[in-house]
């Protein structure tokens, strides 16, 4: 791809970040106080013009076909990038100081200090200099230089047919979300070979059959994994095998890890973790006792000896086993030794491919526009029958169903550089070139991750937000990022694999190509991997899996040298994201610790810590620009989270889920006033250790809040946390005495909350029932709550409990509730759980009739000592009905016949007639 395009894209992203900083209210106020506000206006105009121009170069040139001939221009564009990044980082420092002062002021207000003393201290705090005279001069000088460079770039691009480029950009930069929603999902790729494979493997699924090894061989993107997945998910295949196992292998073949992966997926398999292959293979022989299907996806290993070593314990089972392998290379299939003849998967046949391509474009094959169909057929011939290319280009054509756009795509230069008859990279590159600028940046960042990486959608979009890649003035950033991710999925840039998403290997190749100026990935021992030009690199990912593992911790000097290359390139101080993921030895750790010290402006840091932990943490606590921090610490030696973490005021996400032995949080955690996500080990009980959590008003993750009489843990702390979503458990409500106090939590205002649990300390005495009834009335949630748990509650049913949107209701040890809510009003209720309801005498559930029937499908009743009767009025059969240990229960009416009680359990109810149980 043309370097000027890549440089322009990188500069555009830097300008966007700078413009966001200049729009920030805190920065505006500070610049105004320093007399710089008058100069900001003209600079903003220049930056916006430069942003429009540079943003047009990669996308507009792709759409218009205009080539930039002035190759010297790249130096000026790179200077725009560097100056804009520097200025944005300097303004970020300013904003940090603003937040720091606000936190100090808030802490002083919270302290019980005499007003006179408070006033004097506050004045001292607010007079602390936020920005030095030197910083002011530096910001002004950099802004002036940036303005001049932007003007020079604009003049140069005028000569390069700027008008055509910008016009093309206007025509193509459309919001595709409506298109995404309106089109049906692409059909499954039809393959004649599917039936042959199914017959072969089901025939081998019988005792005393030798192991069948069946390779599927084909070019990248031709549909090998899709075909294997269709066979794997076929119910006729599932019925033949007792164990179904899927392993993604890729180029990183390791017999130990593949064997571990197989053991982890064997149902009810308890084996001793080990890195000794002989021990693991002994466990395979012990636990792989039934008919099995194992899929090894994307295999590259050509050594017959390593293959035989992996397959040896599988061949010994003779239980009816099949290993299905997908690979691009026939040599891999040949290395498998005693395997079946490979299934060679070519591109789809022309007529079948054309139908499939139409479905990718329109969602159906009924479109009748002759002109578009004619152009579409011409484009289809360039895709070589490849399903991945069809999905990618089809999504692009579907966004622009007009003759001019399609003709432009057909005539693109990308098609001229197809190297081989099966080369589809130009088609994928074409789809990237026609993405809006905002999506290009999001996709290209994914090159930082190794091939085969399983992306968690929520994790990735949080990274995008932390790096400032996502902006929107009207909707929350999380929603904007989610929509953008969905657009990339729609365009086949991502493929869904169960609950994760992956980049196809060829898409990953495109991402690496277009991110060459921004991202550097170090993932293996290849010394050439880090030899690219590094002066504009902003993101570095180090993945150690291919070099070190638990069974091999020998020193690897070649891998260590890659850190030297980064330092030699003097890029560390400009890095915005830095990742070290995986295990490594002590020598690498010592070198990495020195590397980490040199970072200055890093905004995202993922760090696996094994050695030199104190030194690493000492560096981390100095990174004031951090928005995203993930720390992994797996040592047996307990170590607390440093208190200095609480001075990283910019933090949006702190992930310490994999910090072993962590049993407390720093005392000043509430100083992280920008934090949105705090991911902690276990169930989230550490959340309840945060004093003055109410200061963290942007927090979206708060699993547990424990009410205490101690200052900083009052229930009113929840009042300002309106962004909380997911699940919230409020414990020790005994410490709330009035409805007014309970109302200060403002539970009703937490519109994003899905699950609410209200718990008192123990099954409370009846004399407190009236107080608890008042308190629970003050804790009424919003009407769209999905799941409600009430535990150890002594009062009567709250007046608001019969919520129409409630999907599950759990009442446990609620000794004061003797009458259940009217279930006919709870039209969405699916699950009901009643446990330890000592005052409950009757349970009467009317499911309704026909169209008005409730959704209730699961009922659980246990240890209700006073319960005497259950009456069920059903129009349908419950999928689950459990009644246990209700000693007074003497009748259950409305049970279906015994043949229909598939998941019905009734036990520990001695008063019931024998024919009921």
N, C-alpha and C positions, 0 to 999 in steps of 0.2 A: 504494500500500500504506500502511496506517495507520502514521504516524510513531512511535507508541508501541511498535508491534511491532518496528520497525527499531531503535529506541533500546534496547529490552530485549534484543534479540539481541546488539547491540554490547556492552552492559554485561555480559551473560553471558559472552561470550568474554574480556573483560578480567578477570572474576572467576576464570575457569578458569585463566588464566595466573598470576594471583596465588596461587591455591591450589597450583599446581604448584611455585612458588617456596617456599612455606611447607613443602612436603613434602621439599624438597631437603635431604639430610643435611648438606652443608657449611653451609648457611644456618642450619639448626637448631642445629648445634654453635656457631656464632658467636653467635646470639641467646641461647643458653644461657650462653655465657661473659660476655655483657653483662647477664645477669639478666632477660632479656625472655621467657624460655621460658614462665613461668607465665601471662603475658598472651597468649601466642600461642594457647593452647588455646581459650579462649572466643571469640577473634576468628575462629578457624577455623570454629567451630560456626556463628557468625553468617553468615560468608561462604558456607558450604555451604547454609544455609537460604535466603539471598538468591539464591544461584545456582539453587537448585531453583525458587524462585518466579519469578525473572526469566526463566529458561529455559523456563518453562511458558507465558509470555505469548504469544510469537509462534507457537509450535507448537501449544500447547494451545488457544488461541483459534481457530486455523485449524481444528482438529479439532472443537471444541465449539460454535462459532458465538457464543461469548460476546464481547461488545464492551466495550472499556474506555471508559467515559464520562468519567472524570476526566482531561481533557487536561493539567491542571497537573502531573499525575504525571510527565510527560516530563522536567521540569526536575530532579526528584529522581533519576530513572533516569540522566540524563546526568551528574549529580554522582557517582553510584555508578561509572559508567564512568571518569570523570576521576580520582577518588580511587584506584580499583583499579589503573588504569594507572600512576599516579604511584608508588604504593607498590610495585608490581611492578618498576618501573624502579629504584627506590632499592635494593631487595633484590638486583637484578641487579648493581648497583655493588658491593655487598658480596661477592657471589659472585666477581666479577672479581678483587677483592683477594685472596680466598682462593686462587684459581688462580695469581695472580701470585706469592704467597708460596711455593706448592708448586713452581713452576717455578724460582724462585731457589734454593730448597733443593736441588732435584735437580741444578741446574747446579753448585752448590758440591760436592755429593757426587761428581760426575763429574770435577771438577778434582782434580789430584794435589796436595793441600795437607796439611800436617802435621796430625795429629789435634787437637792442642791449638789450632792456629789455626782449624781447621775448626769446633771446638766454639764458640769465641768468636764467629766470624762468623755461625754458624748461629743463635746466641742473639740476635745483633743483628738478623738477618733476621726471625726469628719474632716479635721484640718490636715490629716495625714496626706502627703502628696501622692496623688494617683498617677501623675504623669510628670516626668522631669522636663526641664527646659531642653536638654539634649534630645529626649525622645520627640518633643514637639518639632524641633528643627529637622530631625531625621525623617519624621513622617511627612513634613512639608516638602523636603527635598526629594524624597522618593516619589511623592505624588506628582510633583512638577516634572520629574524625569519620565514618569509613566505617561503623563498627559502628552508630552512631546513625542514619545515613541509611538503611542497610539495614533497620533496625527500622521506620523511618517508612514505607518503601516496602512492607514486609510488611503493616503495619496498613492502609494504603490499599488494597492489593489484596484484603484480606479482604472489604472492602466491595464489591469488584468481582467477587464470586462466584469467589473463588480456588479453592474446592474443585472446582467444575466444570472449571476450567482445568487444574488439576493432574491430576485423574482422567483427563481426555481425553489428557493427555500420557503418562500411564502406559500407556494403551491403545494409543498409536500408536508409542511409542519402542521399536521392536523392531530387532533385528539382522537384516539382510536377506541376509547372506552365503550362508546355506543356500539361500534362494530363488534367489539369483543363480546358484548352481552347478547347481541342479536343473532350471532351465527351459532349454529349447532356444533357440537364437538365432532372433530374429524373421525370418520369411520375407521375401524380396525383394518390394517392392511391385509387384503385377502391373499392367501398363498396356497397353491396346490400342494406344496410339500408338507403342509401341516398334517394332512391325513396319513401320509406315508410315515412320518415320524411317530405319530400317535400309535399306529399299528405296530411299528417295530418295538417301541418301548413297553407297550402293554403286553405284548407277546412274551417279553422277558420277565414280566412281573409274576413269576411263579417259583416255588421252591426248587432247589437243586439246579437252577439255571446259572450258568456262568455269568460273570459281570459283563454287561453290555456297555461299551464305551462308544458313543455316537457323536462325531464332530459335525458341526454346521459351519461351513466355510464360505465367506463372502466378503466383498469390499465394505469399507466403512459406510454406514448410513443405509445399507441395502435392506436392513430389517432383521438381522440375525437375532438380536436380543428380543425384539418384538415377537418374532416367531416362537422363540423358546418360551417366552412368557405366556403366549396363547396356549401352547401345549401344557405348560406347567399349571395353568389355571383351569384347564378343561376338566369338568367334573368327572368325565369318563376315565381320565388319567388318575385323578385324586382317589377314585374308588378302588383303583388297583394297588395303590401304595399306602403303606402305613406311616412312612416318614417322607416328608418333602423338604428339601434343603436347597437354598439358593445362595451361592457365594460369588461376589464380584471380585475378580482376580486382577485384571489389568496387567501392566508391564511389571509390576512389583510382585513377582512370584516368590512365595516363601512357603515351603512345605509345612513348616510349623504353624504358621498363621492360618493356612487353609485348613489344616487338620483341627486347629482350635475352633475355627468357624463352624466346621461340621459338627463338632461335639456340642457347641453352644446351641445348635438348632435341633438337636435330638430331644424329643419330648421327655421330660422327667429324668434327664441325664445329669447325674451328680458325679463329677469327676474332679480329681485333684489338679488344680492349675499347675502347668509345667511348661518349660520350654524345651524339654527333652523329647525328641520325636519318637523314640522307642516307647517311652511311657505313654505318650498321647495315642500312639497307634494301638497300644494294648487296650486303652480305654475304648477306642473305636471297635475293636473286636468284641469287647464286653457289652457295649451298649447298642451297637447297630445290629439289633437282633431281628428286625422285621424287613419286609420288602421296602426298598428305598429308591427314591429318585433324587439325584444330586445334579444341580446345574452349576457348571463352572463357566461364568460369563466373562467374555473378553480375555481369552487366554493368549499369551505370547511366548510361553516357555517352549524352547525347541530341544531341550536336552532329554533324550529318551531315558537316561538313568534317573533323572530327577522325577520324571513322570512315573516310572515304575516304582520308585520309592514311595510316592504319594498314593498310588493305587494299590500297593501290596496288601494292606489290611482289608481293603474293600473287596479284593478278589477272593479273600479267605472266607468271606461270609457265606456265600452260596445260598442266599435267602431270596434271590430274585432282585438283583440290584441293577440300576441303570445310572450311568454318568453321561449327561448331555453337555457338550462343550461347544461354545461359540468362539470363533477365531477368524481373523482376517487372513491368516497364512496357512497355506496347504502344508508347509513344512512342519507346522505345529501338529496338524492332524497325522502326518506321517510318523512323527516322533512318539505317538501314543502306542506304538507296538501293536498289541493284540486288540485292535479296535475295528469297528464296523467300517465299511466304505463310507467316506464322508458325504454329507448332503451338501452339494454345491449350490449356493444361493446366488443367483444372478439378479440383475435388474428386472423389474416387473415387465411382463409382456405389454406391447404397445397399447392394445385395446383396454386391457385391465388397468394399465397405468393412467390412461387418459380419463377413465371414469373416476379413478381415485383422485387424480389431480383436480378434476371439477369439484369433487366433494370438498377438497381442501380449500378451494377458492370460495365456493358458494354455499357449502353445507349440503348440497344435493346435486343431482345430475340433470335437473329439468330446465336449466337455463337455455334460452333459445336465441339470444342475441348473436347473429351470424358474424358480425365484424369482430367482436371480442373473442368468440370461440375460435375463429380463424387465427388470430394472433396468439391465443392461448395454446393452440396446437403447435405452433412454431416454437413457443417457449418450452413446451413440454418435451420436444425432441432434444433440447439442450440439457435436460435433466437426467438423461441416461437411465430412465426407469427407476430412479432412486427415490424411495419413499421419504427420506429425511429432506432431500432437496424439494420434493413436492410439497411437503408441509410448510417448509420455510418460505419458499417463493409463493406458494398458494396463499399463505396468510398475507403476504405483501400485496398481491394482486387483489385480494378480497377487500383491502382497505381503500383501493382506488379503482373502482369498476368503470373506467372510462378509456376510450380508445387511445387518447394522447398519452396517458400515463403508461398503458401497457406497451404501446409502440416504443416509448422511450426506454422501458426496461428491456425489450427485445433487442434494441440497437446498442445496448451498453457495451463498453470496451471490455468489461470483465469476462465476457464469453470468449474473447479472443486469446485469452491466456490459459485455456484449459490444456493441461500438459498431457493428459492421457484420455482414453475413451471413457474411463469411469471417473474422471476428476470432477467432483461436485463442489470443491472449495469456492470456485468463482460464484456459484449460485448462492452459497451461504454468505459470502462476502457482499454480494449484491443486496441481500436482505439486511445486512448490518448497515450498509451505506445509506439505506432509505429509512433507517430508524430516526426518530427525532433526537436531537442532541442530548436531551435529558436521559433517554434510554440507552444511548450509546455509552455514556459514562457509567451507568449502572452495570451494563453487560460487560464492558471491558474490565471492570474491577474484578470480575470473577476469574480472570486469568491468574490471579494471585494464589488460587487454590489448586492443588494437584488434580490430575485427571482422575476421574472416578469419585471425586469428593461428593459426599451426600450433603446437599444444602438443606438446612432447616430454614423455611421461609421466614419465620419470625426473627431468627438470629441474623439472617442476611439483611433484612430491611432495617433492622436496628443499626447494623454497621453502616449502611448507606446514610441513615439519618445522622449518625455520630460524625461522619466525615463531611457533612454539609452537602451531600449530593442531592438531597430532596428538599425542595422548597415549594410552598403553596400558600397563597394569601387567604384562601377561603375555607379550606378543609384541613383537619388535623394531619400532621406530617405522617403519622402511622398509616392513615387511610390512603394518602397520596402515594406512599411507598408501596403499599399493598396493591393498589391499582396498577402501578408501573410494573411490579413483578408479574401480575396476571397478564399484562400485555406481552411481556417477554415469553411467558408460557404459551400464550396464544400463537405467537410467531414461531414456535418450536425452537426457541433458543434454550429453553429448559424442557426437560422431560420428567414427568411425574413417575416416581418409583415408590409405591406404597405411601408412607407419610413424608418422604423426602423428595428432593428434586435433584437431577443430575444434568450436567452438560454433556452432550454427546462428544466423543473424542474429537470429531471434526469441528464441532462448534467451539470446543476448547482451543483448537489450533487457531481458529479465527480470532478468538479473544486474545490469545497471546500475540498474534500479529498486530492487532490494532492497539494493544496496550503497551507496545514496546517502549514508548517514551515515558511511561508512567509506572509500570509494575515490573518487579524483578522477583522471580520465584527460584528458590534454591531448594531442590527436592531430591537430589541424588549426587553420586560421586563424579558425574561428568564435569571435567574442569572447564569445558567450553560454555557451560550453561550461564555463567556470570560474566562472560566476556563482552557483552553488549555495551554500547555507550550508556553511561550511567548518570550524566550530569543533570538530567531532568527527572530522574526516578523519584517518586514520591511514596511508593508503597513497596515493602519488602516482606515476603513470606518465606520462612525457613521451615521445612518439613523434614524431619529426621528419620522417618519410618524406613526409607530405603537404605539407610546407612547404619543405624543402630537399632537394636531390639534387645529384649531381655536376655536372649541367648547369645548375643554378640555385642559386647561393649568395648571392643578393642579400639584403640585410637585410630582415627582416620584423618591424616594430615591433609589429604587432598580436599576433604570437606572443610577443614578448618581454614584452608587458604581462601575459600570463598568469602569469609568474613574480612580477610585482608583486602580483597578486591573492593569490597564496599567501602572500607575505610580509606583506601588509596583514592577512590573516586570522590572523596569529600562530600558525600551525599547525606551522611547521617543527620546533620543538623537541619536538613530540609525535609526529612521523612515525615509523612503524615500518618502512615500505618506501618506497624512492625509486628510480625508474628513469629514466635518460636513455638512450634507444636511438636510434641513427641519427646522421647527419651534421648539421652546423649551422655557422653562420658565426662569425666572431670576436667580433662584438658580443653575440650570444646567449651565447657561452662566458663572456665577462667577467661578464655579469649572473648566469649560472648559478653561477660560482665564488663569488660573494658569497652566493648562496642556500645553497650547500652548507655554508658556514661556520656557518650557524645551526642545523644539525641537532644534536640531542643524543642521542636514544634510538634512532636508526635501527638496525634489526636486519638488514635486507636492502638491499643497494645494488648496482644494475647501472649501470655507467657507461661510456659511449663517450667517449673523450678525444681531442680534436683540437687544442685550443689551451689555453693556461694549465695545462699538464699538471702542472707542479710545484706550483702553487697548489692544484689539485684533490687531488693526492696528499697534500699537507700536511694538508688537512682530513680525508681518509679515515683517516689513521693515528691520528686522535684519537677515532674512533668505537668506544669500548670495548665497546659492546653488540652489535656486528656478529656475526651468525652466518653470513651469506651475502654474499660479495663477488665480484662479477664485474667485471673491468676489461678494457676493450678499448682497445688502443693500436696504431694502424696506420701511424704515421709512419715515414718512411725513416730518421729519426735514431734511433740506438740509445739505449735508456734502460733502466737496471737497475730491478728491483723494489725499492722502498725497504726498508731494513733495519727501519724502524719498523713495518712490517706484522706483524712477528713479536711485537709486543706486543698484538695483538688476540686475547687468549687465549680469548675465547668462540667464535672462528670454527669453524664446522662445515664450510663449503665455501669454497674459494678457486678461482675460475675465471679463469685467465690464458691460456686456449687461444688467444686472439686478441691476444696481446701480441707484436708484430713484433720480430724480432731478439733475443729473449730467449735468452741462452746460459748463464745461471747463476741460482741462487736465493740469497736472503739466507743468511748464515752461521748465523743463529739460528733457522732454520726449524723445528727440532724443539721450540721453545718453544710452538708451536701445539698444545698437548697435547689439545685437544678436536677437532681437525680430523678429519673423516671422508673428505672428498673433496678431492683436489688435482688439478685438471684443467690440464694443461700443453700447450704447443704440440708438434706432431709426435707421435712414437711413444711418448713418455713417458720418454725418456732423462734428462730433468732430474730425475726422481725419484731417480736414483742419486747425485745431488749433495747429498742431505740427510745431514748428519752427525748421528749419534745418533738415527736415525729410530725406534729402539726406544722412545723416550719417547712417540711418537705412537700409543698403544696402541689408539685407536679408528679408525685409518686403514683405509679400505676400498679405496682406490685406490693401488696401488703397482705400476706396470708393470715397473719395472726396479730391480734392486739389484746394485751392482758391489762384490764383495768386495775389500777392500784391507787391507794390513797396518797402515795408519794407524788410530789410535784413533778410534772413532766409526763405522767402516765394517766392523767385524768381522761375521762371519756370524751371531753371537749376537744382533745387533741385530734380526734377524727373529723372534726367539723370542717376544716379547710381542705381535706383530702377528697375533693370532688372527682378526681381523675382515676381513682381506684377502679380496677376492673378485674374480672375473673372471680376469685373467691376471697371472702373475708370472714375470719372467725373471731368473734369477740368473746373473750373468756373473763371469768371472775366478775360477772355483773352484779354480784352481791355488794360490790363497792359503789354501786350507783343507787341512790336512795329516793330520787324523785323523778317524775316524768319530765320536768323542766331540764334537769341535768342530762337525762337520756336524750332529749331533743337536741341538745348541743352537739351531738355526734352527727346530726344532719344526714342520717342514713338515706332518707328519701331523695336527697340531692345526688346520690351516687348512681347516676343513670347507667353506667357501664357495668355495674355489678351483676354477676350471673348467679353466684351462690353466696348465701348468708347463713352463718351459724351463730346462734345466740346461746351462750352457756353460762349457767350459774355454778358456783364452786362445788356444790354437792346437792343431793336431794334435800332441799331446804325444809325447815319446819313450817307448819301451817300458819303460825303467827306472822310470817313474813309474806304470805301469799298476796295480801292486798298491796303491799309495796311493790312486789314483783309485777303485779298486774299493771300498776301505774307505769312502771319502768318500761315494760314491753310495749305499751301503747305509744311511748315516745320513740320507739325504735322501728316504726313502720317503714318498710322499704318501698322502692318505686314499683309501679304496677307490672313491669316487665321482668321481674325477678324470676329465675327459672328453678332454683333449688333452695329450699328452706329447711334448716335443722334447728330444733329447739331442744335443749338438753338441760336436765336437772332444774326444771322450772316448776314452781309451786303454785302459781296463780291459775286463774281460769283462762279459757281460750281468748287470745287477743281478738279484738273486733275486726281486724283487717286480714285475718288468716286465709279467708276464702278468696285468694287472688286468682283471677281468670287465667293468667299466663303461667302459673306455677306448674312445673313438670314433675317435680318430686317433693314430697313432704315427709320429713323424718321427725317424729316426736318420741324422744327417749327420756324416760324417768321424769315425766311431767305429771307429778302426783296430784295436781289440782285440776287437770282437764278431765272432766267426766262426760262431756258432750263433744262429739266430733263436728267439724265444720260441714256445711251442706255440699257434698261432693258434686251434686248436679250443677253447681255454679262454677266448679273448677274444671272447665271444659278441656284443658290441656294436660291435666294430671295423668302421668304415666306410671308413677311408682309411689306406693304408700308404705311407710315403715312405722310400726307402733311397738315400742319395746319398753317394758317396765312401767306401763301406764296403770298404776295401782288403783285409781278411782274409776277406771273405765269399766262399765258393766255390759254395754251393748255396742256392737259395731254393725251398722246398717249401711251397705254400699249399693246405691242404685246406679247402675251403669247407663241408664237411658235406653232408648230404642232407636234402631235404624240410623237415620241421618243425625240425630241428636246424641248418639252414643258417645260416652266418654272414651278417652284414649287409654284409660287405666289398663295396664297389662301385668303389673307385678304388685303383689300384696305380701307384706311380711308382718306377722304379729307374734310377739314372744314375751314371756314372763309378765303377762297382765293378770295379776292374781285375782282380781274381782270380776274378770270377764266371764259372763255366763252364756252369751249367745252371739253368733255371727250370722247375718242375713245378707246374702248376695243376690242381687237382681241383675242378671247378666243377659246381654244380647249377644255376647261373644265369650269365648273361653279365655281365661287368663293364661299367660305364658308361664307365670310362676306364682305359686300360692304356698307360703310357708306359715304354719302355725305350730309353735313349740312352747312347751312348759307353761301352759295356761291351765292351772290346776282346777279351777272352778268351771271351766267351759263344758257345757252340757249339750249344746246343739249348734250345728252348722247347717243353715238352710241354703238351698240354691246351688249345691255342688253338682258339677256335671257327672255323667256316668263314669264308672271306674276306668273304662277304656279310653276316656278323653283326658285323664289326669296325668299327663306325661311328666310334668314338673311340679306335682303337688306333693308336699311333705307335711304330714300331720303327726306329731309325736309329743309325748310328755303331757297328754291331756287325759287323765284317768277317768273323768266323768263322761266322756263321749261314748255313745253306743259303739259297740265293736264294728258294726257294718259301716261306720262313718270313716274310720281310720284306713 
